Amino acid sequence: MQQPLADKRILMVEDTASVAALYKSYLNPLDIKVDVVTSGEDALALLPTMHQFSLILLDLRLPDISGFDVLSEIRQQQPDIPVVIMTAHGSIDAAVEAIRHGASDFLIKPCEADRLRITVNKALKSKVSQSPSVSNEEDGSYYGFIGSSLPMQAVYRVIESAAPSKATVFITGESGTGKEVCAEAIHSASTRANNSFVAINCAAIPKDLIESELFGHMKGAFTGAVSDREGAAELANGGTLFLDEICEMDLDLQSKLLRFIQTGTFQKVGSSKVKKVDVRFVCATNRDPWKEVMAGNFREDLYYRLHVIPLALPPLRERGQDAIDIAHSLLAIFSAEEGKNFSRFSHEVMQKMLSYDWPGNVRQLQNILRNVVVLHNGEQVTEEMLPPPLSSVFGAEIALEKESPEPLLSNFSLDDGDVAVATPPAKVMTKADIEPLWVTEKRAIEKAIDACDGNISQAAGLLEVSPSTIYRKLQSWQTSQN
């Protein structure tokens, strides 16, 4: 028979007395008995009788030994007791490592009361032997993310821990890893979910317009300002403001952003009136923000103001089976959009997806699958349908001459036991052999179209250019000939 919640007993391993007292008070409404120890050694001394605890809340930073060492010992001797890691030094690496050591959940300090209670309730109902579920839906998705790999489970836990807070989350990761999806997930999991999520790409907006985009402007503030306009700060009031590619922001505007973050107040361009809003900040970059500080491209005070909860998104190559799960989802979406019948991948295609390095991450996978669906038909994606760089045939190879000179035989002396070796004739390029670049380009395009039986879209895919580029060049060559 399951133990009633009121009879539950928790062990909290926390070296800061004030924090332990605060978290203990958070759990009072749950009517749970909480025992507190202040060191790793004290926790390990309780191992023989630890079966009396229903849950252990374990700080990673302890004064004597590492919380990871304590976790490992608990897992070896008391594998059925769930352990929730608590740390003020939350990062993707710490989360992954904690899960690998057998933690059932992960909390970032400072932790709000509701988040602690929710996590404790969830942990008390789960078993350590089961893989912890972090999905919102049965299909394994999580607020727009797809995948249940270990690195992504850690990401989900950081999102869950950070979402209820107003603390700024600083997302880092390679291009295409889903930083905006992550920002939207934080917003959706927060108490601000019913209010606006507003995103600004600091790299896509011209330097002289980004202040207006961020704070808005008054009519006549500059040429083209024909009416008053609300900026992202005002539109995000009560919600979340996502600053993508934050390291691309101009240094002058960074100082105004710092003031806005500190005070919650701003002025529209061309206005002297001060406005105040309630905004939760999430920012992202594909660069190393600290290196940008060292290079003088990013203000150090702004860095410390924004870099409260760091969250590093793993590249697709480190997510294992997630690549296949994402590919299946994208294939279904693109097939429906294009009216195609694709529903599965061949074994060879899946192996290529798992072994490929994915430098462009999920965005590159999207482009490749879109290419396959648009240019081919069928129910199964086969290896021959894959465009470069996953296919073995590249656009440049299609453009090569099919004719090759007959090889010459050298070292032909069978009496001496030598082997006949075929060597092509060496050709040294001279100035007379050099062609204009457009001629070489024209030959490559024409041969690609011939190899694809006149299908310009397919030829463009193999040459890794857009079909409009080929049409434009063909038209220009035809015009020049006329």
DRENSE-285525 format. One record per atom (N, C-alpha, C): residue in three letters; x, y, z. Coordinates in steps of 0.1 Angstrom, whole numbers, plus 5000, padded with zeros to 4 digits. Example, Ala and Ser with C-alpha at 12.3 -4.5 7.8 and 13.67 -1.06 7.14 Angstrom:
2
ALA513249435078;ALA512349555078;ALA513249675078;SER512849785071;SER513749895071;SER512950005079;
END
This chain:
482
MET500849885000;MET500050005000;MET500950125000;GLN500550224992;GLN501450344990;GLN501350435003;GLN502450485007;GLN502550565019;GLN501750705017;PRO500950745026;PRO500250875024;PRO501150985024;LEU500851095017;LEU501751205016;LEU502151265029;ALA501151265039;ALA501451325052;ALA502551245060;ASP502751125056;ASP503751035063;ASP505051045056;LYS505151115046;LYS506451125038;LYS507551195046;ARG508751155045;ARG509851215052;ARG510951235041;ILE511451355042;ILE512451405032;ILE513751435039;LEU514851405032;LEU516251445037;LEU516751555028;MET517051675034;MET517551785026;MET519051795030;VAL519951795020;VAL521351805022;VAL521751945017;GLU521852045026;GLU522052185023;GLU522952245034;ASP524052305029;ASP525052355039;ASP524652505044;THR523852575037;THR523452705041;THR522152705049;ALA522252735062;ALA521152715071;ALA519952805067;SER520152925063;SER519053015059;SER518252955047;VAL519052905037;VAL518352845025;VAL517552715029;ALA518152635038;ALA517452515043;ALA516152555050;ALA516252655058;ALA515052695066;ALA513952755056;LEU514452825046;LEU513452885036;LEU512752775029;TYR513552675023;TYR512952565016;TYR512052475024;LYS512452465037;LYS511652385046;LYS510352445048;SER510352585049;SER509052655051;SER508152645038;TYR508852635026;TYR508052625014;TYR507352485014;LEU507852385020;LEU507252255020;LEU506252225031;ASN506152325040;ASN505252305052;ASN503852275047;PRO503252345037;PRO501952325033;PRO501652175028;LEU502752105024;LEU502551965020;LEU502551875031;ASP502751925044;ASP502651835056;ASP503651725054;ILE504951755051;ILE506051665049;ILE507051695060;LYS507551585066;LYS508651605076;LYS509951615068;VAL510751725071;VAL511951745065;VAL513151745075;ASP514051655073;ASP515251645081;ASP516451715073;VAL517251795080;VAL518351865073;VAL519651825078;VAL520651795069;VAL522051785072;VAL522851885064;THR523951925069;THR524752035063;THR525951995055;SER526251865054;SER527451815047;SER527251685040;GLY528151655031;GLY528051525024;GLY528351405033;GLU529251425042;GLU529651315052;GLU528451285061;ASP527751385065;ASP526551365074;ASP525451285066;ALA525351315053;ALA524351245045;ALA524751105043;LEU526051075041;LEU526550935039;LEU526450855051;ALA526550925063;ALA526450855076;ALA525050795078;LEU524050855071;LEU522650805072;LEU522250695062;LEU523250655054;LEU522950555043;LEU522350435049;PRO522850375060;PRO522150245065;PRO520650265068;THR520250385072;THR518850405076;THR518150495066;MET518750515054;MET518150615045;MET516850565038;HIS516650435040;HIS515350375034;HIS514150445041;GLN514250505052;GLN513150575059;GLN512750705052;PHE513650755043;PHE513250875036;PHE512650845022;SER511650925019;SER510950905006;SER511550984995;LEU512351084998;LEU513051164988;LEU514251234994;ILE515251264986;ILE516351334991;ILE516551464982;LEU516651574988;LEU517051704981;LEU518451724984;LEU519251724973;LEU520751724975;LEU521351844968;ASP522051924975;ASP522852034969;ASP524151984963;LEU524552034952;LEU525751984945;LEU526952044952;ARG526852174957;ARG528052234962;ARG528052224978;LEU528752124983;LEU528852104997;LEU530252135002;PRO530352165015;PRO531652215021;PRO532752105021;ASP532351975021;ASP533351875023;ASP533551785010;ILE532551735005;ILE532651644993;ILE531651694982;SER531851644970;SER530951684959;SER529651614961;GLY528551684957;GLY527251634957;GLY527151514948;PHE527951514937;PHE527951404928;PHE528351274934;ASP529351284943;ASP529851164951;ASP528851114960;VAL528151204967;VAL527051164975;VAL525951094967;LEU525651154956;LEU524551094947;LEU524950954943;SER526250934939;SER526650804935;SER526550694946;GLU526950734958;GLU526850644969;GLU525350604972;ILE524450704971;ILE523050674974;ILE522550584963;ARG522850604951;ARG522350524940;ARG522850374941;GLN524050364946;GLN524650224948;GLN523950154960;GLN523650224971;GLN523150154983;GLN521650164985;GLN521050274979;GLN519650294981;GLN519050334967;PRO519050244957;PRO518750284944;PRO517250324942;ASP516350284951;ASP514950314950;ASP514550454955;ILE515450524961;ILE515050654967;ILE515350764956;PRO514250844952;PRO514450944943;PRO515351064949;VAL516251114940;VAL517051224945;VAL516951344935;VAL516551454941;VAL516451584933;VAL517651674936;ILE518451704926;ILE519651784927;ILE519251934928;MET519852004937;MET519652154938;MET520952214937;THR521052314928;THR522352394927;THR522152534922;ALA522952624927;ALA522852764922;ALA523752774910;HIS524452674906;HIS525352674895;HIS524752594883;GLY523452614881;GLY522752534871;GLY523352564857;SER523552454850;SER523952464836;SER523652324829;ILE523652324816;ILE523352204809;ILE524352094813;ASP525552124815;ASP526552024818;ASP526251964832;ALA525952044842;ALA525651994855;ALA524351914855;ALA523351954847;ALA522151884846;ALA522351744840;VAL523051734829;VAL523351614822;VAL524151514832;GLU525151574838;GLU525951484847;GLU525051434859;ALA524151514864;ALA523351474875;ALA522351364871;ILE521851374859;ILE520951274854;ILE521751144851;ARG522951154846;ARG523751034844;ARG524050964857;HIS524251034868;HIS524450974881;HIS523250924887;GLY522050944881;GLY520850884886;GLY519850974893;ALA520051114891;ALA519151204897;ALA517751194890;SER516751214898;SER515351204892;SER514851334887;ASP515451444892;ASP515051574887;ASP516151674891;PHE515951804887;PHE516951904888;PHE516352034891;LEU516852104901;LEU516352244904;LEU517452344904;ILE517252464899;ILE518152564900;ILE517852664911;LYS518752694920;LYS518552784931;LYS518952924926;PRO518253034930;PRO517153024940;PRO515852964934;CYS515152884941;CYS514052814937;CYS512752874943;GLU511752904935;GLU510452954941;GLU509652844947;ALA508752884956;ALA508052784964;ALA507152694956;ASP506452744946;ASP505652664937;ASP506452554930;ARG507552604924;ARG508452504917;ARG508952394926;LEU509352434938;LEU509852334947;LEU508752234951;ARG507552284954;ARG506452194957;ARG506152094946;ILE506052154934;ILE505652074922;ILE506751964920;THR507952004921;THR509051904918;THR509051794929;VAL508851834941;VAL508851734952;VAL507651634950;ASN506451694947;ASN505251604945;ASN505551504934;LYS506151564923;LYS506351474911;LYS507351364914;ALA508451404922;ALA509451304925;ALA508951194934;LEU508051234944;LEU507451134953;LEU506551034946;LYS506051074935;LYS505150984927;LYS505850894917;SER507150924915;SER507950854905;SER508850744911;LYS509450664902;LYS510450574906;LYS511750604899;VAL512850584906;VAL514150614900;VAL514550524889;SER514050404890;SER514350304880;SER513750334866;GLN512750424866;GLN512150454854;GLN512750584848;SER512850594835;SER513350714829;SER512450824832;PRO512950934837;PRO512151054841;PRO511451114828;SER510251134829;SER509551194818;SER509451344819;VAL509851404808;VAL509851554808;VAL508951604796;SER508151514790;SER507451554779;SER506051614782;ASN505551694774;ASN504251754776;ASN503251664770;GLU503551584760;GLU502651504752;GLU503151364751;GLU502251274747;GLU502651134745;GLU503651114734;ASP503751204725;ASP504651184713;ASP506051224717;GLY506351264729;GLY507751304733;GLY508051444730;SER507051524726;SER507351664724;SER507351744737;TYR508051864737;TYR508051944748;TYR508052094744;TYR506852154744;TYR506752294741;TYR507452334728;GLY507252254717;GLY507852274705;GLY509152194702;PHE509852144712;PHE510952064710;PHE510551924708;ILE511351844700;ILE511151704698;ILE512451634702;GLY512251524710;GLY513451444714;GLY513451424729;SER513951304733;SER514051264747;SER515451224750;SER516451264743;SER517851234746;SER518251294760;LEU519351234765;LEU519751284778;LEU520051434779;PRO520851484769;PRO521051634769;PRO519751714769;MET518751664761;MET517551744760;MET516651734773;GLN516751614779;GLN516051604792;GLN516551704802;ALA517951724802;ALA518451824811;ALA518051964807;VAL517851994794;VAL517352124789;VAL515952144795;TYR515152044793;TYR513752054798;TYR513652084813;ARG514552024820;ARG514552044835;ARG514952194838;VAL515952244831;VAL516352384834;VAL515252474830;ILE514552444819;ILE513352534815;ILE512252524826;GLU511952404831;GLU510952394841;GLU511352464854;SER512652464858;SER513052534870;SER513052684868;ALA513452724856;ALA513652874854;ALA512352944850;ALA511452874844;ALA510252934838;ALA509453014848;PRO509152964861;PRO508253044870;PRO508953174875;SER510253184874;SER510953294879;SER510953414869;LYS511353534873;LYS511453644864;LYS512953654860;ALA513853574865;ALA515253574863;ALA515553564848;THR516453644843;THR516853634829;THR517553504825;VAL517153444814;VAL517753324809;VAL518553364797;PHE519853314797;PHE520753344786;PHE521053214779;ILE520453204767;ILE520553084759;ILE521753094749;THR522552994749;THR523652984739;THR523552854731;GLY524152854720;GLY524052734711;GLY524352764697;GLU524752664690;GLU525152684675;GLU523852724668;SER524052784656;SER522952824647;SER522152694644;GLY520852714645;GLY519952604641;GLY519652504652;THR520052534665;THR519752444676;THR518452464682;GLY517752574679;GLY516452604684;GLY516352694695;LYS517152804695;LYS517252904706;LYS515852974707;GLU515253014696;GLU513953074698;GLU512852984702;VAL512952854698;VAL512052754703;VAL512152744718;CYS513452744723;CYS513652744737;CYS513152864745;ALA513252974739;ALA512753094745;ALA511253094746;GLU510553044736;GLU509153034736;GLU508652924746;ALA509452824748;ALA509152714758;ALA509252774772;ILE510252854774;ILE510352924788;ILE509153014790;HIS508753084780;HIS507553174781;HIS506253084783;SER506052974775;SER504852894776;SER504752824790;ALA505952794796;ALA505952724809;ALA505852814820;SER505852944818;SER505853044829;SER504453094832;THR504353174842;THR503053234846;THR502653344836;ARG503553374827;ARG503253484817;ARG502753434804;ALA502453304804;ALA502053234791;ALA500853304784;ASN499953354792;ASN498753414786;ASN499053554780;ASN500253614783;ASN500553744777;ASN501553724765;SER501953834760;SER502753834747;SER504153784749;PHE504553714738;PHE505953674736;PHE506453754724;VAL507353844726;VAL507853934715;VAL509353904713;ALA509653874700;ALA511053844697;ALA511653954688;ILE512953994691;ILE513654084682;ILE515054014679;ASN515354014666;ASN516653964661;ASN517554084660;CYS518454094669;CYS519354214669;CYS520354214657;ALA520554104651;ALA521454094639;ALA520654134626;ALA519354124626;ALA518654134613;ALA518154284612;ILE518154364622;ILE517654494621;ILE518754594620;PRO518654694610;PRO519754784608;PRO520054864621;LYS521254904623;LYS521754974635;LYS520955094638;ASP520555174628;ASP519855294631;ASP518355274633;LEU517855154632;LEU516455124634;LEU516155044647;ILE517154974652;ILE516954884663;ILE516354944676;GLU516855074678;GLU516255144690;GLU514755164689;SER514355204677;SER512955224674;SER512255094675;GLU512754984670;GLU512154854671;GLU511954814686;LEU512954844694;LEU512954804708;LEU512054884716;PHE512155024715;PHE511455114724;PHE510255184717;GLY510155174704;GLY509155254697;GLY509555394693;HIS508755464686;HIS509055604682;HIS507855694681;MET508055824682;MET506955914680;MET506955964665;LYS505756014661;LYS505656064648;LYS506556174646;GLY507356174635;GLY508256274631;GLY509656264638;ALA509856154645;ALA511156144653;ALA512256124643;PHE512056074631;PHE513056064621;PHE512356044607;THR513156054597;THR512556044583;THR511855904582;GLY510555904578;GLY509855784576;GLY508955754588;ALA509155824600;ALA508255804611;ALA506955884609;VAL506055824602;VAL504755894598;VAL503755884609;SER503955804619;SER502955784630;SER503655734642;ASP502955744654;ASP503555684666;ASP503555534665;ARG504555474671;ARG504655324670;ARG505155274683;GLU504455164687;GLU504855094699;GLU506055004696;GLY507054994705;GLY508154904703;GLY507954774710;ALA508954684709;ALA508854554715;ALA508754554730;ALA509354654736;ALA509254664751;ALA507854684756;GLU507154774749;GLU505754804752;GLU504854684749;LEU505054624737;LEU504254514733;LEU504354394742;ALA505554374748;ALA505854264757;ALA505454284771;ASN504854394774;ASN504454424788;ASN503554314794;GLY504054264805;GLY503354154812;GLY503754014806;GLY504554014796;GLY505053894790;GLY506553874789;THR506953824778;THR508453794777;THR508953864764;LEU510153924766;LEU510853984755;LEU512153904752;PHE512153854740;PHE513253764736;PHE514253844727;LEU515453864731;LEU516453934723;LEU517453834717;ASP517253804705;ASP518053704697;ASP519253774692;GLU520353694692;GLU521653744687;GLU522053874694;ILE521953874707;ILE522153984716;ILE523554044714;CYS524553964711;CYS525954014710;CYS526154094698;GLU525154104689;GLU525254184677;GLU524754324679;MET524154354691;MET523654484694;MET524754584695;ASP524454704690;ASP525454814690;ASP525754854705;LEU526954894707;LEU527354924721;LEU526555044727;ASP526255144719;ASP525455254724;ASP524155214729;LEU523455124721;LEU522155084725;LEU522254984737;GLN523354914739;GLN523554824750;GLN523454904763;SER523955024764;SER523855104776;SER522355134779;LYS521555174769;LYS520155194771;LYS519355074775;LEU519754954769;LEU519154834773;LEU519454804787;LEU520654824792;LEU521054804806;LEU520154884815;ARG519955004812;ARG519055094820;ARG517655034820;PHE517154994809;PHE515854944808;PHE515654814816;ILE516654724816;ILE516654604824;ILE516654634839;GLN517454734843;GLN517554764857;GLN516354834862;THR515754924855;THR514655004860;THR513254964854;GLY513254894843;GLY511954864837;GLY511354984830;THR512155094828;THR511655214822;THR512355244809;PHE511755314800;PHE512355354787;PHE511655474781;GLN512255524771;GLN511655644764;GLN511555604749;LYS510455634743;LYS510355614728;LYS511355714721;VAL511755684710;VAL512555774702;VAL511755894698;GLY512356014702;GLY511656134699;GLY510656174710;SER510656104721;SER509756144732;SER510556164745;SER510056254754;SER510656284767;SER509956214778;LYS508856144774;LYS507956074784;LYS508555944788;VAL508655914801;VAL509255784805;VAL508055684808;LYS508255564802;LYS507255464804;LYS507855344812;LYS506955284819;LYS507455164828;LYS506655044824;VAL507354934822;VAL506654804818;VAL507254694827;ASP506454584827;ASP506854464834;ASP507254354824;VAL508554334822;VAL508954244811;VAL509954134817;ARG509754014812;ARG510753914816;ARG511653894803;PHE513053904806;PHE513953894795;PHE514553754793;VAL514553714780;VAL515353594776;VAL516153644764;CYS517453604764;CYS518353644753;CYS519053524748;ALA519653534736;ALA520353424730;ALA521453474721;THR522453384719;THR523553414709;THR524153284705;ASN524653284693;ASN525453164688;ASN526953184691;ARG527353294697;ARG528653314701;ARG528953284715;ASP530253294719;ASP530553284733;ASP530453424739;PRO529453454748;PRO529253594752;PRO530453644760;TRP531153564768;TRP532253614775;TRP533453654766;LYS533653574755;LYS534653614746;LYS534353754739;GLU533053774737;GLU532653904731;GLU532854014741;VAL532753984754;VAL533054084764;VAL534554114764;MET535354014763;MET536854034763;MET537254104750;ALA536554084740;ALA536954154727;ALA536354294726;GLY535654334737;GLY535154474737;GLY533854494729;ASN533154384725;ASN531954394717;ASN530654394725;PHE530854354738;PHE529654334746;PHE529954394760;ARG529154474765;ARG529354544778;ARG529454434789;GLU530454454798;GLU530554354809;GLU529454364819;ASP529054484822;ASP527954504831;ASP526654454826;LEU526454464813;LEU525254404807;LEU525254254807;TYR526454194805;TYR526654054805;TYR526253994819;TYR526754064830;TYR526354014843;TYR524854034846;ARG524254134840;ARG522854154843;ARG522054054836;LEU522454004824;LEU521653914816;LEU522053764819;HIS523253744822;HIS523753604824;HIS523453544838;VAL522153544841;VAL521653494854;VAL521453344854;ILE520753294844;ILE520553144843;ILE521053104829;PRO522253054828;PRO522753014815;PRO522152884810;LEU521852874798;LEU521252754792;LEU521852724779;ALA522652624778;ALA523352584765;ALA522652474758;LEU522152504746;LEU521452394738;LEU522452304731;PRO522252174732;PRO523252084726;PRO523052084711;PRO524152064703;PRO524052054688;PRO523351914685;LEU522751904673;LEU522051794669;LEU522951664669;ARG524251684666;ARG525151564665;ARG525251494679;GLU524951564690;GLU525051514703;GLU523751464709;ARG522751454700;ARG521451424705;ARG520951284701;GLY521851204694;GLY521551064691;GLY520251044683;GLN519350964688;GLN518150924682;GLN517151034679;ASP517451144686;ASP516551264684;ASP516551304669;ALA517651294662;ALA517651334648;ALA516651254640;ILE516451124643;ILE515451044636;ILE514051084640;ASP513851114653;ASP512451154657;ASP512051284651;ILE513051384651;ILE512751514644;ILE512551494629;ALA513351404623;ALA513151384609;ALA511751324605;HIS511251234613;HIS509951174611;HIS508851284612;SER509051364622;SER508051474624;SER508051574612;LEU509251614608;LEU509351704597;LEU508851644584;LEU509151514582;LEU508751444570;LEU507151444569;ALA506551424580;ALA505051424580;ALA504551564577;ILE505151664583;ILE504651804580;ILE504851844566;PHE506051824561;PHE506351864547;PHE505551784537;SER505351654539;SER504551574530;SER503151624529;ALA502551664541;ALA501251724541;ALA501151854534;GLU502151934536;GLU502152064529;GLU502352054514;GLU503151964509;GLU503351944495;GLU502451844488;GLY501551784496;GLY500651684490;GLY501351564486;LYS502351524493;LYS503151404489;LYS502751284499;ASN503251164496;ASN502951044504;ASN504050994512;PHE505151064514;PHE506251014522;PHE505850994536;SER506250874542;SER505850834555;SER507050774563;ARG508150734556;ARG509150664563;ARG510550684556;PHE511550644563;PHE512950644558;PHE513550504556;SER514350484546;SER515050354545;SER516050344556;HIS516450224559;HIS517450194569;HIS518750274566;GLU519150274553;GLU520450344550;GLU520350494552;VAL519150554550;VAL518950694552;VAL519050724567;MET518450644575;MET518550664590;MET519950654595;GLN520650564590;GLN522050544594;GLN522950664590;LYS522650724578;LYS523350844574;LYS522950964583;MET521750974587;MET521351074596;MET521951064609;LEU522150944614;LEU522750924627;LEU524250954627;SER524850924616;SER526350934615;SER526851074610;TYR525851154604;TYR526251284599;TYR526451384610;ASP527351474608;ASP527751574618;ASP526751684620;TRP525951714611;TRP524951824611;TRP525451954616;PRO526352014608;PRO526952154612;PRO525852254612;GLY524752244605;GLY523652334605;GLY522552304614;ASN522752184622;ASN521752144632;ASN520352124626;VAL519352154634;VAL517952114630;VAL517552194618;ARG518052314616;ARG517652394605;ARG518152334592;GLN519352274592;GLN519952204581;GLN519052074578;LEU518652004588;LEU517851884586;LEU516451924580;GLN515952044584;GLN514652094578;GLN514852114563;ASN515952184559;ASN516252214545;ASN516452084537;ILE517151994542;ILE517351864535;ILE516051794532;LEU515251784542;LEU513951704541;LEU513051784532;ARG513051914533;ARG512151994523;ARG512551964509;ASN513851964507;ASN514451934493;ASN513951794488;VAL514051694497;VAL513651564493;VAL512151554490;VAL511351614498;VAL509851604496;VAL509451684483;VAL510051794481;VAL509751884469;VAL510151814456;LEU511351754456;LEU511851704443;LEU511551564440;HIS510951484449;HIS510751344447;HIS509351304451;ASN509051174447;ASN507751114450;ASN507950974456;GLY507050934463;GLY507050794469;GLY506650794483;GLU506750674489;GLU506350664503;GLU507550654513;GLN508650614507;GLN509850594515;GLN511050684510;VAL511650754518;VAL512850834515;VAL514050734514;THR514650734502;THR515750644499;THR517050724498;GLU518150654499;GLU519450714498;GLU519650794486;GLU519150754475;GLU519350824462;GLU518650964462;MET517650974470;MET516951104471;MET517651214479;LEU518551174487;LEU519251274496;LEU520051374488;PRO519951504490;PRO520851594484;PRO522151604491;PRO523151674485;PRO524451694492;PRO524151774504;PRO524951764514;PRO526151674515;PRO525851534520;LEU524651494522;LEU524351354526;LEU524451254515;SER524251304502;SER524351214491;SER525851204487;SER526151094479;SER527551074474;SER527751154461;VAL526751204455;VAL526851274442;VAL526651424445;PHE527651504442;PHE527551644444;PHE527351714431;GLY526851844431;GLY526651914419;GLY527851924410;ALA529051944416;ALA530251964408;ALA530551834401;GLU530151714407;GLU530451594400;GLU529551574388;ILE528351624388;ILE527451614377;ILE527951694365;ALA528651804368;ALA529151894358;ALA530351844351;LEU531051744356;LEU532251694350;LEU531951624337;GLU532951634328;GLU532851564315;GLU532751414317;LYS531751354310;LYS531651204311;LYS532751134303;GLU533251204293;GLU534351154285;GLU535651174292;SER536451074292;SER537851084297;SER538851024288;PRO539951074286;PRO540951024277;PRO541350884281;GLU541750804270;GLU542150664273;GLU543450664281;PRO543550584291;PRO544750584299;PRO545850524292;LEU547050564295;LEU548250514289;LEU548850404299;LEU549550304293;LEU550150204301;LEU551650234303;SER552050224316;SER553450244318;SER554050134327;ASN555350114328;ASN555950004335;ASN555449874330;PHE555249854317;PHE554749734311;PHE555849644308;SER556149554318;SER557249454316;SER556949334323;LEU556049244317;LEU555549124324;LEU556649024326;ASP557749034318;ASP558848934320;ASP559548964334;ASP559549084338;ASP560149114351;ASP559249104363;GLY557949064360;GLY556949044371;GLY556349174375;ASP556549284367;ASP555949414370;ASP554449404366;VAL553649494372;VAL552249504370;VAL552049624360;ALA551049604351;ALA550749714342;ALA549949824350;VAL550449944350;VAL549850054357;VAL549250154347;ALA548050194348;ALA547350284339;ALA547550424345;THR548150514337;THR548350654342;THR547750744332;PRO546950844336;PRO546350934326;PRO547451034322;PRO547351084310;PRO548351184305;PRO548351314313;ALA549451354317;ALA549551484325;ALA549251604316;LYS548451694320;LYS548151814312;LYS548451934321;VAL549252024316;VAL549652144323;VAL548852254317;MET548052334326;MET547252444322;MET548052564318;THR547752614307;THR548452734302;THR547352854302;LYS547852974299;LYS546953084299;LYS545853074288;ALA546252994278;ALA545252974267;ALA544152884271;ASP544352804281;ASP543352714286;ASP542352774295;ILE542652894300;ILE541752954310;ILE540553014303;GLU539352984309;GLU538153034304;GLU537553134313;PRO536653224308;PRO535953314317;PRO535053234327;LEU534953284339;LEU534153214349;LEU532753184345;TRP532153274338;TRP530753254334;TRP530553134324;VAL531653104316;VAL531652994307;VAL531652864314;THR532552854324;THR532552734333;THR531252714340;GLU530752824345;GLU529452814352;GLU528352774343;LYS528352824331;LYS527252784321;LYS527352644318;ARG528552594316;ARG528752454312;ARG528252364324;ALA528652404336;ALA528252324348;ALA526652314349;ILE526052424347;ILE524552434348;ILE523952354337;GLU524452364325;GLU523852294314;GLU523952144316;LYS525152094321;LYS525351954323;LYS524451904334;ALA524251984344;ALA523451944356;ALA521951924351;ILE521552024342;ILE520152014337;ILE520051884328;ASP521051864320;ASP520951744312;ASP520951614320;ALA521751604331;ALA521851494339;ALA520451464347;CYS519751574349;CYS518451564356;CYS517251564346;ASP517551534333;ASP516551524323;ASP515651654322;GLY516351764323;GLY515651894321;GLY514951944333;ASN515051874345;ASN514351914357;ASN515252024364;ILE514852144362;ILE515652254367;ILE515652264383;SER514552224389;SER514452224403;SER515452124409;GLN515452004403;GLN516351904408;GLN517851934406;ALA518051994394;ALA519452044391;ALA519952144401;ALA519052244404;ALA519352344414;ALA519652284427;GLY518852184431;GLY519152114444;GLY520552054445;LEU520951984434;LEU522251924433;LEU523352024433;LEU523152134426;LEU524152234425;LEU524152324437;GLU523152304446;GLU523052384459;GLU522852534456;VAL521952564447;VAL521552694444;VAL520052694443;SER519352814443;SER517952814441;SER517552804426;PRO516352744423;PRO515952744409;PRO515852874402;SER515552984410;SER515453114404;SER516753164399;THR517853124406;THR519253154402;THR519553104388;ILE519152974386;ILE519352904373;ILE518552974362;TYR517252994365;TYR516453064355;TYR516953204351;ARG517453274361;ARG517953414358;ARG519153404350;LYS520053304352;LYS521353294345;LYS521053254330;LEU520153154329;LEU519753104316;LEU519153224307;GLN518353304314;GLN517753414307;GLN518853514302;SER519753544312;SER520853644308;SER521753594297;TRP522053464297;TRP522853404286;TRP522153414273;GLN520853384273;GLN520053384261;GLN519953534256;THR519753624265;THR519753774260;THR521053814254;SER522153774260;SER523453814255;SER523753754241;GLN523253634239;GLN523453574226;GLN522553644215;ASN521353694219;ASN520553764209;ASN521053904207;
END
